[in-house]
Amino acid sequence: MAMAFDPISQLDRLAASVLDSVRSPRLMPVDLFRDGDKYVLHADLPGVDPGSIDVDIDGSQLSIRAQRTADSGEGSRWLARERSAGSFLRQFTLGDGVDVERISASYENGVLSVIIPVSERAKPRKIAIESAGHRQEIAA
């Protein structure tokens, strides 16, 4: 079954995507992984002034905000302009198993790195099992 091309709905979809990108903050691509006793978050923010980057925690919400200003290009004739400028925002909900007091961040080569340590109480530990004859440990 062939689908009919509807130019009005295509135009509406295009207009909505353009307006959404103008009005709302842009998303930044991130990698997030656990490495031993810490979580590591890398966020791509090329061309962003480090002074515009804000990492904050409100309760269990980790927010990363940044701003990239557009090249004015006055008198220039643009052939392509694909690098978005404006506000960037990502928010993450942190679980109880992280140490929010020891979170740290650094910015190098266009990548923001946020280190989120696992709290002591969330780390795996051994529990001793005692019996009449001997003592044995098992992983908890």
N, C-alpha and C positions, 0 to 999 in steps of 0.2 A: 504494500500500500504506500503510495507516494504522498509525501507531506507537501502541502501548498505553502509557498513563500508568502508571508504576510509582512509587507514593508512597514506597516504602522507598528506592529508589535516589535519588530526588529529595531525601529527607531526609538520606541519607548524603552526597550531594554538598554540600548546604547546610551540614551539620555540619563537613565537611572544610574548606570554604572559611572558615567562621568560626574554627575552631581554627587553621588556618594563619595567618590574619591576626592572631590573638592571640599565637601563639608566635613567629612569624618577623618580622624587621624588614620594614617597609613599603618599597616601592620609591618612589623619587622620580622624577617625569617629568623628562627632560633633553632638551636640544637640543645637538648636537655638530656643529661645522662647521669647515672650514679657511678662514681669512681671511689670505691672503698667506703670511707666514712664521710663522704661529702657528695652533694649534687653539684654538677657543673652546668651552667647555662652560658651558651655563646650566642650573642645576638649580632646580626650583620647590620652595621650602621655606617657604611662608607660615606665619606664626605661630610660627616656630622661634626660640628664643633664640640669638642669634649666638654666645654663649659655649658653646653645646652642640655647635657645628659643628666637626668634626675632619676635616681633609684631610691624608692622609699617603701616602707612597710607600714601598713595601717591594719593593726590586728593580725589577721592571717593573710592579708592581701599584699602581694609584692607587685609593685608597679614600676615600669620602666618607661620613661618619656624622653623624647629627644626632638630636636628641631634641625632641619636642613634648609638653609636659605638657597633660593634659586639664583643662578647667575643672571644678572640683569640683561646682559647682552645688548645694551643699547647700541643701536646702529648696526647690529649684526643681523644677518639673514639666516634664521635657523633652518637647517636641513633635516635634523632629527632632534627630538627633545623627549627622551624616554625616562630620564632620571627624575623621579618625583621629588618635589620639595614640599616642605610643610612640616606638620607635626607627626610624630610616630608614637605609638602607644602599644604596650603589651602588658597584660595583667595576669598574674598567676595566684591561685589559692594554695597556700602552704599548709601542709598537714601538721599535726602535733609533734611529729618526729624530727623536727628540725630545730637547730639552735639559732633563733632569729637575732640574738645578741652578737653573734660572731660572723654574720654574713659580710662578705667583702666584694668589691668590684674593681675592675681595672679596664682600661680602654687602650688598645694597641692595634695599629694597622687596620682601622675601621671595624674592629670587632670588640664588642663589650663582653667581658667575661665576668660572671657573677658566681661566686663560690658560696654554696649554702651547706654548712656543716650539719651532719646528722647529730641530734642531741644524744647525750650519754645514755639516757634511759631507753632510746630506740635502737641502740647498738646490740647486736647479738651477744649473748653471754652464756657461760656455762653454769649449770645448776648442779650442785653436789647432791648425790643420792646416798643416803647412809642406810646401811643395813646392819644387822647384828654382827656380821663377820668382817665386812670390808666397806670401803667407800668408793663410789664410782661417780664419774661426771658425765653428763650428757649435754648436748647442745640444746639451747632453748630458742 
